[in-house]
């Protein structure tokens, strides 16, 4: 009797163990899949970088730099800074092969508190505001042909931007491969329009259209504040060089594909940006460029008529592809933060059939729609650049810290002299930030005022604010106290 009972208990224990193993296999299977290769990685970097920036920021860079010469130099310098920063990220990404961008690096170098603050700021502000900026640019270019001679109504622009957010979020929720195919297609489309603009500019230069390049440094801005804002807007156009680090777990071969995609993608974008700006100046004077409501469209009207319609069409393609890349990577950060317990648990869920982090993607899309309401692109860009480049500098510091604290980690990519240049670039960026702190605070206050004007008329804003602030806070407390909280 006793032996029989013991045997049954053993069988029951074995069955329970087998069930646990099966459950572990199921959990292991329901995870992000390695579906992103080298080509898709390059397309993600190039496609995310070449978005709305090159079609909106040229006016801002020229406005703050004051002349053609410093404008082109700033575009080149921004490319160099982005490349130096990306090389740091190549070492970080091959050393810590986890998705989530800077989040796992801060977790490893500084601990949970810094990682939590980064994830909270990026998830609630930086990523959705970036998504909103790009979709607003998409909406502006998509609606302009239907309102010749005037600007599109604000309500039309906002509705189109919201529709784009819904469509892109749905695509990313359906399939990783579908999102990759969409990214590859629109990256090819934007490279085509870049080649058209650059080719037209080369032809015009060959025909002697160089008058705008004479006395190129006359009127150069002399204040650090103006130069700093020119860098902010230029760096916004280059933002996206770190996007592949957000999906490291989904790369087929991260040790090969990540550094190769960086080395190929960013110099390609830098060359494209400088040549595109040269092409703009072959057709427009500085005054004409500053007065143009849409620089690329004005260029097309003057050079490609009667086929000028292809420029706004391909610009729409470009901004849509960039928005798709922004959504793709943002969802991975939300997912990684939820997985670590720094956001609500539901945000770490993965669709069991499609293997996509659908709750995280939907959360990012909803926040982006809220950021559409102010609809002030320049204010969003100035605040976004300030906050984003602060975290870039912090990531470089994390790399320095882990050189001493985590010597045991394998480093397939290790920067040496370039690493020192990265540190120098970081100091330059911090100097620019400090020299413009008043202007940045002014823009940030204006940004907050715009949001308060939009939401103060409704008591629901208080509830939304409490939910957004309290849930991540409780999630962080539960992580530190090793207790479980359910939402």
C-alpha positions as CSV (number, residue, x, y, z in Angstrom):
1,X,0.0,0.0,0.0
2,X,2.7,2.4,1.0
3,X,4.9,1.4,-2.0
4,X,1.9,1.9,-4.3
5,X,1.3,5.3,-2.9
6,X,5.0,6.2,-3.2
7,X,5.0,5.0,-6.9
8,X,1.9,7.1,-7.7
9,X,3.4,10.2,-6.1
10,X,6.6,9.7,-8.1
11,X,4.6,9.3,-11.3
12,X,2.7,12.4,-10.4
13,X,5.9,14.2,-9.8
14,X,7.4,13.0,-13.1
15,X,4.2,14.1,-14.9
16,X,4.5,17.5,-13.3
17,X,8.1,17.8,-14.3
18,X,7.3,16.8,-17.9
19,X,4.6,19.4,-18.0
20,X,6.9,22.0,-16.7
21,X,9.4,21.1,-19.4
22,X,6.7,21.4,-22.1
23,X,5.7,24.7,-20.7
24,X,9.3,25.9,-20.9
25,X,9.5,24.8,-24.5
26,X,6.3,26.7,-25.3
27,X,7.6,29.8,-23.5
28,X,10.8,29.5,-25.4
29,X,9.0,29.1,-28.7
30,X,6.8,32.2,-28.1
31,X,9.6,34.7,-28.4
32,X,11.0,37.2,-30.9
33,X,12.2,35.3,-34.0
34,X,15.6,35.9,-35.8
35,X,14.1,37.1,-39.1
36,X,16.2,40.1,-39.8
37,X,19.2,39.7,-42.1
38,X,22.0,42.1,-43.2
39,X,20.0,43.7,-46.1
40,X,17.0,44.3,-43.9
41,X,19.3,45.7,-41.2
42,X,20.9,48.2,-43.6
43,X,17.4,49.1,-44.9
44,X,16.3,49.7,-41.3
45,X,19.2,52.1,-40.6
46,X,19.0,53.9,-43.9
47,X,15.2,53.8,-44.1
48,X,14.9,55.3,-40.6
49,X,17.5,57.9,-41.0
50,X,16.3,59.2,-44.4
51,X,12.8,60.2,-43.4
52,X,11.4,63.6,-42.8
53,X,14.6,65.3,-41.6
54,X,16.2,65.9,-45.0
55,X,13.0,67.4,-46.3
56,X,12.2,69.6,-43.3
57,X,15.4,70.3,-41.5
58,X,17.3,71.9,-44.4
59,X,15.4,75.2,-43.7
60,X,16.2,75.0,-40.0
61,X,19.9,74.2,-40.4
62,X,20.3,77.1,-42.9
63,X,18.3,79.5,-40.7
64,X,20.5,78.9,-37.7
65,X,23.8,78.6,-39.5
66,X,23.2,81.7,-41.6
67,X,25.0,80.8,-44.9
68,X,25.5,78.0,-47.4
69,X,29.1,77.2,-46.4
70,X,28.5,76.5,-42.6
71,X,25.2,74.8,-43.5
72,X,27.1,72.2,-45.6
73,X,29.8,71.9,-43.0
74,X,27.2,71.2,-40.3
75,X,25.6,68.5,-42.4
76,X,28.9,66.8,-42.8
77,X,29.9,67.2,-39.1
78,X,26.5,65.7,-38.1
79,X,27.3,62.7,-40.2
80,X,30.7,62.3,-38.6
81,X,29.3,62.6,-35.1
82,X,26.6,60.0,-36.0
83,X,29.2,57.6,-37.3
84,X,31.4,57.9,-34.2
85,X,28.4,57.3,-32.0
86,X,27.3,54.3,-34.1
87,X,30.8,52.7,-33.7
88,X,30.3,52.8,-29.9
89,X,26.9,51.2,-30.4
90,X,28.5,48.5,-32.6
91,X,30.7,47.4,-29.6
92,X,27.8,47.7,-27.2
93,X,25.4,45.7,-29.4
94,X,27.9,42.8,-30.1
95,X,28.9,42.7,-26.4
96,X,25.3,42.7,-25.0
97,X,23.1,41.0,-27.6
98,X,19.7,42.0,-26.2
99,X,17.0,44.1,-27.8
100,X,15.9,47.4,-26.4
101,X,18.6,49.9,-27.6
102,X,20.4,51.6,-24.7
103,X,18.1,50.0,-22.1
104,X,20.1,46.7,-21.6
105,X,23.4,48.7,-21.7
106,X,22.3,51.0,-18.9
107,X,21.0,48.1,-17.0
108,X,24.4,46.4,-17.2
109,X,26.5,49.5,-16.6
110,X,24.5,51.6,-14.1
111,X,21.8,49.3,-12.7
112,X,18.0,49.3,-12.6
113,X,17.4,52.9,-11.6
114,X,19.2,54.5,-14.6
115,X,17.7,51.9,-17.0
116,X,14.2,52.6,-15.6
117,X,14.6,56.4,-16.0
118,X,15.8,55.9,-19.6
119,X,13.0,53.5,-20.5
120,X,10.4,55.8,-18.9
121,X,11.6,58.9,-20.7
122,X,12.1,57.1,-24.1
123,X,8.9,55.2,-24.0
124,X,6.7,58.0,-22.8
125,X,8.3,60.9,-24.7
126,X,11.1,60.3,-27.1
127,X,9.8,57.4,-29.2
128,X,6.2,58.4,-29.6
129,X,7.2,62.1,-30.2
130,X,9.6,60.9,-32.9
131,X,6.8,58.8,-34.4
132,X,4.5,61.8,-34.3
133,X,7.1,64.1,-36.0
134,X,7.6,61.7,-38.9
135,X,3.8,61.1,-39.5
136,X,3.1,64.9,-39.3
137,X,5.7,65.3,-42.0
138,X,4.1,62.5,-44.0
139,X,0.7,64.1,-43.7
140,X,2.0,67.6,-44.7
141,X,3.6,66.2,-47.9
142,X,0.6,63.9,-48.7
143,X,-2.0,66.7,-48.4
144,X,0.0,69.6,-50.0
145,X,-0.9,68.6,-53.7
146,X,-4.6,68.8,-52.8
147,X,-4.3,72.4,-51.6
148,X,-2.4,74.3,-54.3
149,X,-1.4,77.8,-53.3
150,X,-2.1,77.4,-49.6
151,X,-1.2,75.3,-46.6
152,X,-3.4,72.2,-45.8
153,X,-5.9,72.7,-43.0
154,X,-4.5,71.6,-39.6
155,X,-7.3,69.2,-39.0
156,X,-6.5,67.4,-42.3
157,X,-2.8,67.1,-41.4
158,X,-3.6,65.7,-38.0
159,X,-6.2,63.2,-39.3
160,X,-3.8,61.9,-41.9
161,X,-1.0,61.6,-39.4
162,X,-3.3,59.6,-37.0
163,X,-4.4,57.4,-39.9
164,X,-0.7,56.7,-40.8
165,X,0.0,55.8,-37.2
166,X,-2.9,53.3,-37.1
167,X,-1.9,51.7,-40.4
168,X,1.8,51.4,-39.5
169,X,1.0,50.0,-36.1
170,X,-1.3,47.4,-37.6
171,X,1.3,46.3,-40.1
172,X,3.9,45.8,-37.4
173,X,1.4,43.9,-35.2
174,X,0.6,41.5,-38.1
175,X,4.0,40.2,-39.0
176,X,7.7,41.0,-38.5
177,X,8.4,39.8,-42.1
178,X,5.7,42.0,-43.5
179,X,7.1,45.0,-41.6
180,X,10.6,44.2,-43.0
181,X,9.2,43.9,-46.5
182,X,7.5,47.3,-46.1
183,X,10.7,48.8,-44.8
184,X,12.8,47.4,-47.7
185,X,10.3,48.7,-50.3
186,X,10.1,52.2,-48.9
187,X,13.9,52.4,-48.4
188,X,14.4,51.6,-52.1
189,X,11.8,54.3,-53.0
190,X,13.5,57.0,-50.9
191,X,16.9,56.1,-52.4
192,X,15.4,56.6,-55.8
193,X,14.2,60.1,-55.1
194,X,17.5,60.9,-53.5
195,X,19.3,59.8,-56.7
196,X,16.9,61.9,-58.8
197,X,17.5,65.0,-56.7
198,X,21.3,64.5,-56.6
199,X,21.4,63.6,-60.3
200,X,19.5,66.8,-61.2
201,X,21.9,68.8,-59.0
202,X,25.0,67.4,-60.7
203,X,23.6,68.3,-64.1
204,X,22.9,71.8,-63.0
205,X,26.4,72.2,-61.5
206,X,27.8,71.0,-64.8
207,X,25.7,73.7,-66.5
208,X,27.3,76.3,-64.4
209,X,24.7,76.9,-61.7
210,X,27.2,77.8,-59.0
211,X,26.2,81.4,-58.2
212,X,24.8,80.4,-54.8
213,X,28.2,78.9,-53.8
214,X,30.1,82.1,-54.2
215,X,30.8,83.9,-50.9
216,X,29.4,80.9,-49.2
217,X,30.4,82.0,-45.7
218,X,28.9,85.5,-45.8
219,X,26.4,86.0,-43.0
220,X,27.6,83.0,-41.0
221,X,26.1,82.9,-37.5
222,X,28.5,83.7,-34.7
223,X,26.5,82.8,-31.6
224,X,26.9,79.4,-30.0
225,X,23.1,79.3,-29.5
226,X,22.4,79.6,-33.2
227,X,25.1,77.0,-34.2
228,X,23.8,74.7,-31.5
229,X,20.3,74.8,-32.8
230,X,21.6,74.2,-36.3
231,X,23.3,71.0,-35.0
232,X,20.1,70.0,-33.2
233,X,18.1,70.1,-36.4
234,X,20.9,68.4,-38.4
235,X,21.3,65.7,-35.9
236,X,17.6,65.1,-36.0
237,X,17.9,64.3,-39.7
238,X,20.6,61.8,-38.9
239,X,18.7,60.2,-36.0
240,X,18.1,56.5,-36.5
241,X,21.7,55.3,-36.7
242,X,21.2,53.3,-33.5
243,X,17.9,51.7,-34.5
244,X,19.4,48.3,-35.2
245,X,20.4,48.0,-31.6
246,X,16.7,47.9,-30.6
247,X,16.2,44.6,-32.5
248,X,19.5,42.8,-31.7
249,X,17.7,39.6,-30.6
250,X,16.0,39.4,-34.0
251,X,19.2,39.6,-36.1
252,X,20.2,36.4,-37.8
253,X,23.9,37.0,-37.1
254,X,24.3,40.1,-34.8
255,X,28.0,39.8,-34.5
256,X,28.4,40.2,-38.3
257,X,25.3,42.1,-39.4
258,X,25.2,44.8,-36.8
259,X,28.7,46.4,-37.4
260,X,28.4,45.8,-41.2
261,X,25.0,47.5,-41.4
262,X,26.4,50.5,-39.4
263,X,29.6,50.8,-41.5
264,X,27.6,50.6,-44.8
265,X,24.5,52.5,-43.9
266,X,25.6,55.7,-42.1
267,X,28.3,56.8,-44.6
268,X,25.8,56.2,-47.4
269,X,23.3,58.5,-45.7
270,X,25.9,61.1,-45.0
271,X,26.9,61.3,-48.7
272,X,23.3,61.5,-49.7
273,X,22.5,64.3,-47.3
274,X,25.4,66.5,-48.3
275,X,24.7,66.0,-52.0
276,X,21.0,66.6,-51.6
277,X,21.7,70.0,-49.9
278,X,24.2,70.9,-52.7
279,X,21.4,70.1,-55.2
280,X,19.0,72.4,-53.3
281,X,21.4,75.3,-53.4
282,X,21.9,74.9,-57.2
283,X,18.2,75.9,-57.7
284,X,17.3,78.1,-54.7
285,X,19.0,81.0,-53.0
286,X,19.1,81.0,-49.2
287,X,16.1,83.3,-49.0
288,X,14.1,81.2,-51.4
289,X,14.9,78.0,-49.5
290,X,13.9,79.6,-46.2
291,X,10.6,80.8,-47.6
292,X,9.8,77.4,-49.2
293,X,6.9,75.6,-47.5
294,X,8.3,72.2,-48.7
295,X,11.9,72.4,-49.9
296,X,11.9,69.1,-51.9
297,X,8.6,70.0,-53.6
298,X,9.9,73.4,-54.6
299,X,13.0,71.8,-56.0
300,X,10.9,69.4,-58.1
301,X,8.7,72.2,-59.4
302,X,11.7,74.1,-60.7
303,X,13.7,71.2,-62.1
304,X,11.5,68.3,-63.0
305,X,8.4,70.0,-64.4
306,X,6.1,68.5,-65.8
307,X,7.1,65.4,-63.9
308,X,7.5,67.3,-60.6
309,X,4.7,65.3,-59.1
310,X,7.1,62.4,-58.5
311,X,8.9,64.4,-55.7
312,X,6.0,64.7,-53.2
313,X,5.0,61.2,-54.0
314,X,8.4,59.7,-53.2
315,X,8.8,62.0,-50.2
316,X,5.5,60.6,-48.9
317,X,7.0,57.1,-49.4
318,X,10.2,58.2,-47.6
319,X,8.4,59.5,-44.5
320,X,6.1,56.5,-44.4
321,X,9.0,54.1,-44.4
322,X,10.8,56.1,-41.7
323,X,7.7,56.0,-39.6
324,X,7.5,52.3,-40.1
325,X,11.1,51.8,-38.9
326,X,10.5,54.1,-35.9
327,X,7.4,52.0,-34.9
328,X,9.2,48.7,-35.4
329,X,12.0,49.6,-33.0
330,X,9.9,51.4,-30.4
331,X,7.9,48.4,-29.8
332,X,11.0,46.4,-28.9
333,X,12.0,48.9,-26.2
334,X,8.5,48.8,-24.7
335,X,8.6,45.0,-24.8
336,X,12.1,44.8,-23.2
337,X,11.1,47.2,-20.4
338,X,8.0,45.2,-19.7
339,X,10.0,42.0,-19.7
340,X,12.3,43.4,-17.0
341,X,9.4,44.6,-14.9
342,X,9.9,48.3,-15.4
343,X,6.6,48.7,-17.3
344,X,3.3,46.9,-16.9
345,X,3.6,43.2,-17.6
346,X,1.1,43.1,-20.4
347,X,3.5,45.2,-22.5
348,X,5.9,42.2,-22.6
349,X,3.3,39.9,-24.1
350,X,4.0,38.4,-27.6
351,X,1.3,37.2,-30.0
352,X,1.5,33.4,-30.0
353,X,0.8,33.1,-33.7
354,X,2.5,36.1,-35.2
355,X,5.5,36.5,-32.8
356,X,5.0,40.2,-32.6
357,X,5.0,42.4,-29.4
358,X,1.5,43.7,-30.3
359,X,0.6,45.3,-26.9
360,X,3.9,47.2,-26.9
361,X,3.3,48.4,-30.5
362,X,-0.2,49.5,-29.7
363,X,0.9,51.4,-26.6
364,X,3.5,53.3,-28.6
365,X,0.9,54.1,-31.3
366,X,-1.6,55.5,-28.8
367,X,1.0,57.8,-27.3
368,X,2.1,59.0,-30.7
369,X,-1.5,60.1,-31.5
370,X,-1.4,62.2,-28.3
371,X,1.7,63.9,-29.5
372,X,0.1,64.8,-32.8
373,X,-2.2,67.2,-31.0
374,X,0.3,70.1,-30.5
375,X,1.4,69.7,-34.2
376,X,4.4,72.0,-33.8
377,X,7.2,70.1,-35.6
378,X,10.0,72.6,-34.8
379,X,9.3,72.5,-31.0
380,X,9.2,68.7,-31.1
381,X,12.5,68.5,-33.0
382,X,14.3,70.9,-30.6
383,X,13.2,69.0,-27.5
384,X,13.7,65.6,-29.0
385,X,17.3,66.4,-30.1
386,X,18.2,67.7,-26.7
387,X,16.9,64.7,-24.7
388,X,18.0,62.0,-27.2
389,X,21.6,63.2,-27.5
390,X,21.9,63.2,-23.7
391,X,21.2,59.5,-23.7
392,X,23.6,59.0,-26.6
393,X,26.3,60.6,-24.4
394,X,25.2,58.4,-21.5
395,X,25.6,55.3,-23.6
396,X,29.2,56.3,-24.5
397,X,29.8,56.7,-20.7
398,X,28.3,53.2,-20.2
399,X,30.8,51.8,-22.7
400,X,33.7,53.5,-20.7
401,X,32.3,52.1,-17.4
402,X,32.0,48.5,-18.7
403,X,35.6,48.7,-20.0
404,X,36.6,48.6,-16.3
405,X,33.7,46.8,-14.7
406,X,32.9,44.1,-17.2
407,X,36.3,43.1,-18.6
408,X,35.0,39.5,-18.8
409,X,32.5,40.2,-21.6
410,X,33.5,39.1,-25.1
411,X,33.8,42.1,-27.5
412,X,33.8,41.0,-31.2
413,X,34.0,44.7,-32.1
414,X,36.2,46.9,-30.0
415,X,36.9,50.6,-30.8
416,X,40.3,52.0,-30.1
417,X,41.4,55.4,-31.6
418,X,37.8,55.8,-32.9
419,X,36.7,55.2,-29.3
420,X,38.7,58.2,-28.1
421,X,37.2,60.3,-30.9
422,X,33.8,59.2,-29.7
423,X,34.6,60.5,-26.3
424,X,35.7,63.8,-27.8
425,X,32.5,64.0,-29.9
426,X,30.6,63.4,-26.7
427,X,32.3,66.3,-25.0
428,X,31.6,68.5,-28.0
429,X,27.9,67.6,-27.9
430,X,27.7,68.3,-24.1
431,X,29.4,71.7,-24.7
432,X,26.8,72.5,-27.3
433,X,24.0,71.4,-25.0
434,X,25.4,73.6,-22.1
435,X,25.8,76.6,-24.4
436,X,22.2,76.4,-25.5
437,X,20.5,75.4,-22.2
438,X,18.4,78.6,-22.1
439,X,17.0,78.1,-25.6
440,X,16.3,74.4,-24.9
441,X,14.5,75.2,-21.7
442,X,12.5,77.8,-23.5
443,X,11.5,75.3,-26.2
444,X,10.7,72.7,-23.5
445,X,8.4,75.1,-21.6
446,X,6.7,76.1,-24.8
447,X,6.2,72.4,-25.6
448,X,4.6,71.8,-22.2
449,X,2.4,74.8,-22.5
450,X,1.1,73.5,-25.9
451,X,0.2,70.2,-24.3
452,X,-1.5,71.8,-21.3
453,X,-3.6,74.0,-23.6
454,X,-4.8,70.9,-25.4
455,X,-5.7,68.9,-22.3
456,X,-6.6,71.3,-19.6
457,X,-10.2,71.6,-20.9
458,X,-10.9,68.0,-19.9
459,X,-10.8,66.3,-16.5
460,X,-9.8,63.1,-18.3
461,X,-6.3,64.5,-18.7
462,X,-5.7,64.2,-14.9
463,X,-6.7,60.5,-15.0
464,X,-4.5,59.8,-18.0
465,X,-1.5,61.6,-16.3
466,X,-2.0,59.6,-13.1
467,X,-2.2,56.3,-15.0
468,X,0.9,57.1,-17.2
469,X,3.0,58.1,-14.2
470,X,1.8,55.7,-11.5
471,X,1.9,52.4,-13.4
472,X,5.6,52.5,-14.4
473,X,6.4,53.8,-10.9
474,X,4.6,50.9,-9.3
475,X,6.2,48.5,-11.7
476,X,9.6,49.8,-10.7
477,X,8.8,49.5,-7.0
478,X,7.6,46.0,-7.5
479,X,10.9,45.2,-9.3
480,X,13.0,46.6,-6.5
481,X,11.0,44.9,-3.7
482,X,10.7,41.5,-5.5
483,X,6.9,41.6,-5.2
484,X,4.4,41.2,-7.9
485,X,1.8,43.8,-8.8
486,X,-0.9,43.2,-11.4
487,X,-2.6,45.8,-13.4
